[in-house]
């Protein structure tokens, strides 16, 4: 396999101008776009609108300082590394604050139980890390190769940066720090993956060699720096692995409980509406007519199926459907 082509000095100038946000105009544009993206993302999450959230992903400029962090690591540029990290952290805090403020304007809590946009971001898994690693590599590749820069909007959609932070603010305001922690873990996973794969791609394209040849003030890239980046990926992988195991276990419990619940309902002329695992509890929703369902019998049936260690919450929907015509004359 032929080695990757080396970037030119002009490419390096273009990348540093784009990623380091050196000018006041670039920094002001970053904050304006990030503020607008935070409002759009927060509104999209509250409205449970996929299209609105995707719009926020496209507008959000957080990818720029994150890739700037990767470039600063490759160049061992301490000053730009500190600035890029500070921009990422300050931007994250801004988005969380805006999300919290939007939560104050929302009458009902914005939580995973009732909002699919929240539910999709509070329980990250290992597959999210895999996707983030691939997306970060594509983003760095599109940065280096101007001929594939048209893929950047797709990269913005694929990587989730601002929406998880909006979820952090909204769920904190709704009184669920556990869900906020899950969304923050997703954001940290994506940032870590972008930095890791961005660093790898930039090293593969020999950005350091180009900078040295062009007379840039390049510092010494120490082995421990690369080790730290790799260790960060492993650190976020541990809770993601636990989340993946929990999701697998929940799916296995649902699969085992579904036929048991259906058989229990069938013998009593009831019907199972839903069987789901939520936060370690098996939720069974059953519908039928009086008398009420025999909960202890369901518990015994689940115990016999090997689910004695699983707590169960039975929700009963009694009665049928009735029409209530309007009494007032229009």
C-alpha positions in Angstrom: 0.0 0.0 0.0 1.4 3.4 -1.0 2.1 5.9 1.8 -0.3 8.8 2.2 0.7 11.9 0.4 2.3 14.6 2.5 0.4 17.8 3.0 1.9 21.1 1.6 2.8 24.3 3.5 -0.3 25.9 1.9 -2.5 23.1 3.3 -1.0 23.6 6.7 -1.7 27.4 6.5 -5.3 26.6 5.6 -5.8 24.1 8.4 -4.3 26.3 11.1 -6.3 29.3 10.0 -9.5 27.3 10.0 -8.9 25.4 13.3 -7.1 27.8 15.6 -9.6 30.6 15.2 -6.7 33.2 15.5 -8.7 36.2 14.3 -11.3 38.1 16.3 -13.8 37.7 13.4 -13.4 33.9 13.5 -13.9 33.7 17.3 -16.9 36.0 17.2 -18.4 33.9 14.4 -17.8 30.8 16.5 -19.7 32.1 19.5 -22.6 33.4 17.5 -23.0 30.1 15.6 -22.6 28.1 18.8 -25.2 30.1 20.6 -27.7 29.8 17.7 -26.9 26.0 17.4 -27.5 25.6 21.2 -30.9 27.3 20.9 -31.9 25.3 17.9 -30.7 22.0 19.5 -32.5 22.8 22.8 -35.7 23.7 21.0 -35.5 20.6 18.9 -35.0 18.3 21.9 -37.9 19.9 23.7 -40.1 19.5 20.6 -38.8 16.0 20.1 -38.0 17.0 16.5 -35.3 15.0 14.6 -35.2 17.6 11.8 -34.6 20.5 14.1 -31.8 18.7 16.0 -30.1 17.8 12.7 -30.2 21.4 11.8 -28.4 22.3 15.0 -25.7 19.7 14.2 -25.0 21.3 10.9 -24.8 24.8 12.3 -22.7 23.9 15.4 -19.0 24.9 15.1 -17.7 22.8 18.0 -15.9 20.4 15.6 -13.5 23.2 14.8 -11.7 23.6 18.2 -11.9 19.8 18.8 -10.0 19.2 15.6 -7.8 22.2 16.5 -6.9 20.3 19.7 -5.8 17.3 17.5 -3.7 19.6 15.3 -2.1 21.3 18.3 -1.2 17.9 19.7 0.4 16.8 16.5 2.4 20.1 16.3 3.1 19.9 20.1 1.9 23.6 20.1 1.2 24.2 23.8 -0.4 27.6 23.4 -2.9 26.6 20.7 -3.6 23.4 22.5 -4.6 25.3 25.7 -6.7 27.7 23.6 -8.5 25.0 21.7 -9.3 23.0 24.9 -10.5 26.1 26.6 -12.8 26.9 23.6 -14.3 23.4 23.8 -14.9 23.6 27.5 -16.3 27.1 27.5 -18.5 26.2 24.5 -19.8 23.1 26.3 -20.6 25.2 29.4 -22.5 27.7 27.2 -24.6 25.1 25.6 -25.5 23.4 28.9 -26.5 26.8 30.3 -28.7 27.6 27.3 -30.3 24.1 27.6 -31.0 24.7 31.3 -32.6 28.1 30.5 -34.8 26.5 27.9 -35.9 23.9 30.4 -37.1 26.8 32.7 -39.4 27.9 29.9 -40.8 24.4 29.4 -43.8 23.4 31.5 -43.2 19.7 31.6 -40.0 17.9 32.5 -37.8 16.9 29.5 -36.8 13.3 30.3 -36.0 10.1 28.5 -39.3 8.5 29.6 -41.3 10.9 27.3 -38.8 12.2 24.8 -37.0 10.1 22.2 -34.3 12.8 21.6 -33.4 12.6 25.2 -33.7 8.8 25.4 -31.3 8.4 22.4 -28.5 10.4 24.2 -28.6 9.4 27.9 -27.4 5.8 27.6 -24.4 5.7 25.3 -22.8 2.3 24.3 -19.6 1.0 22.8 -21.1 1.3 19.3 -21.3 5.0 19.9 -17.6 5.1 20.5 -17.0 3.1 17.3 -19.1 5.5 15.3 -17.4 8.5 16.8 -13.9 7.1 16.0 -14.9 6.6 12.4 -16.6 10.0 12.2 -13.6 11.8 13.6 -11.3 10.1 11.1 -13.6 11.2 8.3 -13.6 14.8 9.6 -9.8 14.9 9.8 -9.5 13.3 6.3 -11.9 15.9 4.9 -9.8 18.7 6.5 -6.6 17.4 5.0 -8.1 16.6 1.6 -9.8 19.6 0.1 -11.2 17.4 -2.7 -13.4 15.6 -0.2 -14.4 18.6 1.8 -18.0 18.3 0.6 -18.4 15.5 3.1 -18.2 17.8 6.1 -21.9 18.5 6.4 -22.4 14.7 6.6 -19.7 14.6 9.3 -21.5 17.3 11.3 -24.7 15.3 11.2 -23.0 12.0 12.0 -21.2 13.3 15.1 -23.4 14.5 18.0 -21.8 17.4 19.9 -24.3 20.1 20.7 -27.5 18.0 21.2 -26.0 15.9 24.1 -25.0 19.1 25.8 -28.5 20.5 25.4 -29.8 17.3 26.9 -27.4 17.8 29.9 -28.9 21.2 30.6 -32.5 20.1 30.0 -32.3 17.0 32.2 -30.5 18.8 35.0 -33.3 21.4 35.0 -35.8 18.5 35.0 -34.2 17.0 38.1 -32.4 14.0 36.6 -28.7 14.2 37.2 -28.3 10.5 36.2 -29.6 11.2 32.7 -27.5 14.4 32.5 -24.4 12.3 33.3 -25.3 9.9 30.5 -25.6 12.7 27.9 -22.3 14.2 29.2 -20.6 10.8 28.7 -21.8 10.8 25.1 -20.3 14.2 24.5 -17.0 13.2 26.1 -17.0 10.1 24.0 -17.4 12.0 20.8 -14.8 14.6 21.7 -12.3 12.0 22.8 -12.8 10.0 19.6 -12.4 13.0 17.3 -9.2 14.0 19.1 -7.8 10.5 18.9 -8.6 9.7 15.3 -7.9 13.3 14.2 -4.4 13.0 15.7 -3.9 9.7 14.0 -5.0 11.0 10.6 -2.9 14.1 10.8 0.2 12.1 11.8 -0.4 9.7 8.9 -0.4 12.6 6.5 2.9 13.8 8.0 1.7 17.2 9.1 4.6 17.5 11.5 7.1 17.0 8.8 5.5 19.7 6.6 5.5 22.1 9.6 9.1 21.5 10.3 10.1 21.9 6.7 8.1 25.2 6.5 9.9 26.5 9.6 6.9 26.4 12.0 7.7 26.4 15.7 7.0 22.7 16.2 7.5 21.3 19.7 8.6 17.8 20.6 5.8 15.2 20.3 6.4 12.9 23.3 5.4 9.3 23.4 3.5 9.9 26.6 1.2 12.4 24.8 0.1 9.7 22.3 -0.3 7.3 25.3 -2.5 9.8 27.1 -4.7 10.2 24.1 -5.1 6.4 23.8 -5.7 6.1 27.5 -8.6 8.7 27.2 -10.3 6.4 24.7 -10.0 3.5 27.0 -11.3 5.5 29.9 -14.5 6.4 28.1 -14.8 2.9 26.7 -15.2 1.4 30.2 -18.6 3.0 31.1 -19.7 2.5 27.5 -18.9 -1.2 27.8 -21.0 -1.3 31.0 -23.8 0.4 29.2 -23.6 -2.0 26.3 -23.8 -5.0 28.8 -26.8 -3.4 30.5 -28.6 -2.9 27.2 -27.9 -6.5 26.2 -29.2 -7.8 29.5 -32.3 -5.6 29.3 -33.0 -7.0 25.8 -32.6 -10.5 27.0 -35.0 -9.9 29.9 -37.6 -8.4 27.6 -37.3 -11.3 25.2 -37.7 -13.8 28.0 -40.6 -11.9 29.8 -42.7 -11.2 26.7 -44.1 -14.7 26.1 -44.6 -15.3 29.8 -46.6 -12.1 30.2 -48.6 -12.9 27.1 -49.5 -16.4 28.4 -50.4 -14.9 31.8 -52.7 -12.4 30.1 -54.3 -14.9 27.7 -55.5 -17.1 30.6 -57.3 -14.1 32.1 -58.7 -12.5 28.8 -56.3 -9.6 29.2 -53.9 -8.3 26.6 -50.3 -7.2 26.9 -49.7 -3.7 25.6 -46.0 -3.3 26.3 -43.0 -5.1 28.0 -39.9 -2.9 28.4 -36.9 -2.6 30.7 -36.5 0.9 32.2 -33.6 1.7 34.6 -33.4 -1.9 35.8 -37.2 -2.4 36.2 -39.4 -4.6 34.0 -42.5 -2.6 33.0 -45.4 -4.6 32.0 -48.5 -2.8 30.7 -51.7 -4.9 30.4 -55.2 -3.9 29.3 -58.5 -5.6 30.0 -61.8 -5.4 31.9 -62.6 -5.9 35.6 -61.7 -7.6 37.8 -58.2 -6.3 38.1 -55.3 -8.4 36.8 -53.7 -11.0 39.1 -50.4 -9.4 39.8 -49.1 -12.2 42.1 -49.7 -14.8 39.4 -47.6 -12.8 36.9 -44.8 -12.6 39.5 -44.9 -16.3 40.0 -44.8 -17.0 36.3 -41.8 -14.7 35.8 -40.1 -16.3 38.7 -40.6 -19.7 37.2 -39.1 -18.4 33.9 -35.8 -17.5 35.7 -36.6 -13.8 36.3 -36.9 -13.9 40.0 -34.2 -11.3 40.5 -35.9 -8.8 38.1 -38.2 -6.2 39.8 -41.5 -5.8 37.9 -43.9 -2.9 37.7 -47.4 -3.9 36.4 -49.5 -1.1 34.9 -53.2 -2.0 34.4 -55.5 -0.3 31.9 -59.1 -1.2 32.9 -62.2 -0.9 30.7 -62.8 -0.2 27.1 -63.3 2.9 24.9 -66.4 5.1 25.1 -67.4 8.1 23.0 -68.5 11.2 24.8 -70.4 13.4 22.4 -70.4 17.2 22.8 -73.5 18.5 24.6 -73.2 22.1 23.6 -74.8 23.2 20.3 -72.1 24.8 18.0 
